[in-house]
């Protein structure tokens, strides 16, 4: 959840599955065609930013459907 004391700029871009503004530590999907691109760690069940490449669930599903491997 977004901390309640943060002022929200209506022009602020929205990120992640939760469609909230950027806050805290975030991780980027390594798929250059990812529609969302940035994710809050808590929303993707991570405690720290993973080392190496990381793909969101949407992109993993798309890659599996096209015969690519993670």
N, C-alpha and C positions, 0 to 999 in steps of 0.2 A: 504494500500500500504506500501511496505517496504521503510523506510526512505532512500533516495538516497545516503546519505553520509556514510552509513554502508558498509564496505567491505564485499563481499559475498565469503565465503569459498566454493569452489566447492564440498567439502566433507561434508558440513553442511547438516544434515537431513532436509527434507521438511515436513511441517505439514499442517493441516487445509484443508478446501475445496479449498483454494486459492493456495495450493502447494507452499508456501513460507517458508522461514526460521523462526525460533522462534524469536519473538520480542514483546516488550510490555508485557502486562498482558495476560495470556492465561488460558483456562479452559480445564480440562481433562474430557473426556467422562467416565462415571462410568461403562460402559460395558467392561469387561475384554477382550472380543473378538473384540473390536472396531478396524477397520482397520486403522483409522487415529489417534485416541487417543487424540491428543492435537489440540486446536482451538484458534485462536485469538478472543478476545471478540467481536470486531467490526464485524467480519465475521459471527458471530452467533447472531447478534443483542442484545448483552448484554452490559451493562455499568459496571457491577461489577460481580465478580465470585459469582454464586448462592450458597446459603447455602444448605446443604443436597446433595442428588444425582442429577446429571444432565446427560442427554443422548443426543447425537447429533441426528440430523434428520435421518441420515442413520440407526442408531441403533433403534430409535423409530419405524421407518417403518418396520424393520426386526422383532422387538418384536411384533408389532401389527399383522404381518403376521403369527406368530407362536402361537397366542392366549395369549401372555403374556400381562400383564398390566403394565403401566408406574408407 
